[in-house]
């Protein structure tokens, strides 16, 4: 008799060819030691044993799953550590299985509700009122999707790995399949997915040069909206000049990059910068330099709090300056012409 593989079993990658050949040889010599578990007439556990028996022309030994707990949890615990899976594979399989678990729970709830309605309709042909509070599913019905920490504990991976797996699964299903198959690490897949998301976001910013976008993807400023918006205000030549400074490590912010770029003779022409913005940036640079000197001399421990306070004040000044510019623009937009109350038309 031919069988299909259960959906949860398909989450696991095919057994490597070498391992499958060893399994097949063992069954040929010693017979099938473990029975194949069936659920809903599909193979829940033992797919590779089934394939080996098929190739050997041996009638596989099968039995129905005992029905204790969840078939998804049973398949996971049976395969997680019997197979040689990476941390990334276990995390991805776990979050994919949680999606199946949620669908299974919803289906059970619908069946339960349908059974109750069917029972209520029996007799007089109209639903009977349920006793107060009798709206709960059966006692053995699992509760919704598992929390991230519970998924991590079941797969024996970190909560961070589960979080990355969820992100990759939702952002790029193709990448998720590659992680599950062992073709790419979870860490690399998460990095690729985040890079793609950031690229789409930066491409949508008006005024940002395409060449600049490619060159700031791996810089911290790419994830700060205020920095990217400040960069987009510059013309393309100035953007490239500033990004060149940022990539060299000479500057960490766009304002610092503008000041540094203006100090070079090969800059197309001085990049416009507000005097207050320039003053704050120079102050921040001086403060950091002094901090490095104090650290070298061994005095930083006594003055660490002072430097943190100074940098905080300077950062606050920069934010206040930005807020003032915004308020000035709004006030300018809302200025009305002065109206003489004696000549103005009366309001209805």
C-alpha positions in Angstrom: 0.0 0.0 0.0 1.3 3.5 -0.9 1.3 6.3 1.7 1.7 10.0 1.6 3.8 12.1 4.0 2.0 14.1 6.6 2.4 17.9 6.3 4.5 18.2 9.5 6.9 15.6 8.2 7.5 17.7 5.1 9.1 20.4 7.3 12.1 18.2 7.8 14.7 18.1 5.0 15.4 14.9 3.1 17.9 12.6 4.8 21.4 13.0 3.3 22.2 10.4 0.6 25.0 8.8 2.7 22.8 8.4 5.8 19.9 7.1 3.7 22.1 4.4 2.2 23.3 3.4 5.7 19.6 3.2 6.8 18.7 1.2 3.8 21.5 -1.3 4.3 20.6 -1.7 8.0 17.0 -2.5 7.1 18.2 -5.0 4.5 20.4 -6.8 7.0 18.4 -6.5 10.2 14.8 -5.7 9.1 12.7 -2.7 10.0 13.2 -2.2 13.7 10.9 0.7 14.3 7.3 0.8 13.0 6.1 3.6 10.8 3.6 5.9 12.5 0.4 6.8 10.7 -2.0 9.7 11.3 -5.0 10.3 9.1 -3.7 7.6 6.8 -0.5 9.6 6.2 3.0 8.9 7.5 3.6 11.0 10.6 7.0 9.5 11.5 9.2 7.2 9.6 9.2 8.6 6.0 12.8 7.6 5.3 12.2 4.1 6.6 9.2 3.9 4.3 11.3 5.0 1.3 14.0 2.5 2.2 11.5 -0.3 2.4 10.0 0.7 -1.0 13.4 0.6 -2.7 14.1 -2.8 -1.0 10.8 -4.2 -2.0 9.9 -4.9 1.6 6.4 -4.5 3.0 6.8 -1.7 5.6 5.6 -2.3 9.2 3.1 0.5 10.0 0.9 1.3 13.0 -1.5 4.1 13.8 -0.2 6.9 16.1 -1.5 6.5 19.6 -3.2 9.9 19.6 -1.6 11.2 22.8 -0.9 14.9 22.7 -0.4 16.7 19.4 0.7 14.9 16.3 2.8 17.9 15.4 4.6 17.8 18.7 5.1 14.1 18.4 6.7 14.4 15.0 8.9 17.2 16.1 10.2 15.5 19.2 10.8 12.3 17.2 12.9 14.0 14.6 14.6 17.0 16.2 17.5 15.1 17.7 17.4 11.8 15.8 18.4 13.9 12.7 21.6 15.8 12.4 20.1 19.3 12.2 21.7 22.7 12.7 20.4 25.2 15.2 19.0 27.3 12.3 17.2 24.3 10.9 15.6 23.4 14.2 14.5 27.0 14.8 13.0 27.4 11.3 11.3 24.0 11.5 9.9 25.0 14.9 8.3 28.3 13.7 6.9 26.6 10.6 5.5 23.9 12.8 3.9 26.5 15.1 2.0 27.9 12.1 0.7 24.3 11.3 -0.2 24.0 15.0 -2.2 27.2 14.9 -4.1 25.9 11.8 -4.7 22.6 13.5 -6.1 24.3 16.6 -8.4 26.4 14.5 -9.7 23.4 12.6 -10.4 21.6 15.9 -12.3 24.5 17.3 -14.4 24.7 14.1 -15.1 21.0 14.4 -16.0 21.3 18.1 -18.3 24.3 17.4 -19.9 22.4 14.5 -20.5 19.3 16.7 -22.2 21.5 19.4 -24.4 23.2 16.9 -25.3 19.8 15.3 -26.2 18.5 18.7 -28.3 21.5 19.6 -30.2 21.2 16.4 -31.2 17.6 17.2 -34.7 17.0 18.5 -36.9 20.0 17.8 -34.9 21.4 14.8 -33.8 24.5 16.6 -30.6 25.2 18.6 -30.8 24.8 22.3 -29.3 27.4 24.6 -26.0 26.5 26.0 -25.5 26.6 29.8 -23.8 29.8 31.0 -20.1 29.7 30.5 -20.2 26.5 28.3 -18.2 28.1 25.4 -14.9 26.5 26.0 -13.3 23.9 23.7 -12.6 20.4 24.9 -10.1 20.0 27.7 -7.5 18.4 25.5 -7.6 21.1 22.9 -4.2 22.9 22.7 -4.2 26.6 23.4 -3.3 28.8 20.3 0.2 29.3 19.1 3.1 28.7 21.5 5.0 31.7 22.8 8.5 32.4 21.4 10.2 31.1 24.5 8.2 27.9 24.5 9.1 27.3 20.8 12.8 27.9 21.7 12.6 25.5 24.6 11.1 22.7 22.5 13.7 23.1 19.7 16.5 23.7 22.2 17.6 26.9 20.6 17.8 30.5 21.8 14.8 32.9 21.7 16.9 35.1 19.4 17.2 32.2 16.9 13.4 31.8 17.0 12.9 35.5 16.5 15.2 35.5 13.5 13.5 32.4 12.1 10.1 34.2 12.4 11.5 37.3 10.7 13.0 35.3 7.7 9.9 33.1 7.4 7.6 36.2 7.1 10.0 38.3 5.0 11.2 35.8 2.5 9.6 32.3 2.3 12.3 31.3 -0.3 15.1 32.0 2.2 13.2 30.2 4.9 13.0 27.0 2.7 16.8 27.3 2.1 17.4 27.5 5.9 15.2 24.5 6.6 17.0 22.5 3.9 20.4 23.4 5.4 21.5 25.3 2.3 22.1 28.6 4.2 22.6 29.5 7.9 19.9 31.3 9.7 22.2 34.1 10.7 23.1 34.8 7.0 19.5 34.5 5.9 18.4 37.0 8.5 21.1 39.4 7.5 20.1 39.1 3.8 16.4 39.6 4.6 17.1 42.7 6.7 19.4 44.1 4.0 16.7 43.6 1.4 14.1 45.3 3.6 16.4 48.2 4.2 17.3 48.5 0.5 13.6 48.8 -0.4 13.1 51.4 2.4 16.1 53.6 1.2 15.1 53.3 -2.4 11.8 54.9 -1.6 13.4 58.1 0.0 13.2 61.0 -2.5 16.5 62.6 -3.4 18.8 59.8 -2.2 21.2 58.9 -5.0 21.1 55.2 -6.0 24.9 54.9 -5.7 24.7 56.3 -2.2 22.1 53.8 -1.2 24.3 50.9 -2.2 27.2 52.4 -0.2 25.4 53.1 3.1 23.5 49.8 3.5 26.1 48.5 5.9 26.6 51.8 7.8 24.8 52.6 11.1 23.3 55.8 9.6 21.2 53.7 7.2 19.0 52.6 10.1 18.5 56.2 11.4 15.8 58.0 9.6 17.1 61.5 10.6 20.5 60.8 9.2 19.3 59.4 5.9 16.9 62.3 5.5 19.7 64.8 6.2 21.9 63.1 3.6 19.0 63.1 1.0 18.8 66.9 1.4 22.3 67.3 -0.3 22.9 67.2 -4.0 24.2 63.9 -5.5 27.9 65.1 -5.6 27.8 66.2 -2.0 26.1 63.0 -1.0 28.9 60.9 -2.5 31.5 63.1 -0.9 30.0 62.7 2.6 29.5 58.9 2.1 33.1 58.6 1.2 34.0 60.2 4.5 31.6 58.0 6.4 32.9 54.8 4.9 36.5 55.8 5.7 35.5 55.9 9.4 36.6 59.5 9.7 33.0 60.5 10.6 30.1 58.7 12.1 27.2 61.1 11.4 26.2 63.1 8.3 27.0 66.4 10.0 30.5 65.2 10.8 30.9 64.0 7.3 29.8 67.4 5.9 32.4 69.2 8.0 35.1 66.7 7.1 34.2 66.9 3.4 34.3 70.7 3.4 37.9 70.5 4.7 39.1 68.7 1.6 40.1 70.7 -1.5 38.7 68.1 -3.9 35.1 68.7 -2.7 33.1 70.1 -5.7 32.1 73.1 -3.6 31.5 73.7 0.1 28.5 71.8 1.3 26.0 74.1 3.0 25.6 73.5 6.7 23.7 75.5 9.3 26.2 77.3 11.7 24.4 75.9 14.8 24.6 72.4 13.4 28.3 72.8 12.7 28.9 74.1 16.2 27.2 71.2 17.9 29.0 68.7 15.7 32.4 70.3 16.4 31.5 70.3 20.1 30.7 66.6 20.0 33.9 65.8 18.2 36.0 67.7 20.7 34.2 66.1 23.6 34.9 62.6 22.2 38.6 63.5 21.5 39.0 64.7 25.1 37.3 61.6 26.4 39.9 59.5 24.5 42.8 61.5 26.0 41.4 61.1 29.5 41.0 57.4 28.9 44.6 57.1 27.7 45.8 59.0 30.8 43.8 56.8 33.1 41.5 59.6 34.4 38.3 58.5 32.5 36.8 56.7 35.5 36.6 60.0 37.4 35.2 62.0 34.6 33.1 59.5 32.7 29.8 60.9 34.0 30.9 64.5 33.0 31.6 63.4 29.4 28.3 61.5 29.2 26.5 64.6 30.4 28.2 66.9 28.0 27.5 64.6 25.0 23.9 64.3 26.2 23.6 68.1 26.4 25.1 68.5 22.9 22.8 65.8 21.5 19.8 67.6 23.1 20.9 70.9 21.5 21.0 69.2 18.1 17.5 67.9 18.6 16.3 71.3 19.8 17.8 72.9 16.8 16.0 70.5 14.5 12.7 71.1 16.3 13.2 74.9 16.0 13.7 74.6 12.3 10.5 72.5 12.0 8.5 75.0 14.0 9.9 78.0 12.0 8.8 76.3 8.8 5.4 75.6 10.2 5.0 79.2 11.4 6.1 80.5 8.0 3.5 78.4 6.3 0.8 79.6 8.5 1.5 83.3 8.4 -1.6 85.2 7.3 -1.8 88.8 6.1 -2.8 91.3 8.7 -6.4 92.2 8.3 -7.9 95.6 9.3 -10.9 94.7 11.5 -12.8 97.8 10.3 -12.4 96.9 6.6 -12.7 93.1 7.0 -16.0 91.6 5.9 -18.3 90.6 8.7 -18.5 86.9 9.3 -21.9 85.2 8.9 
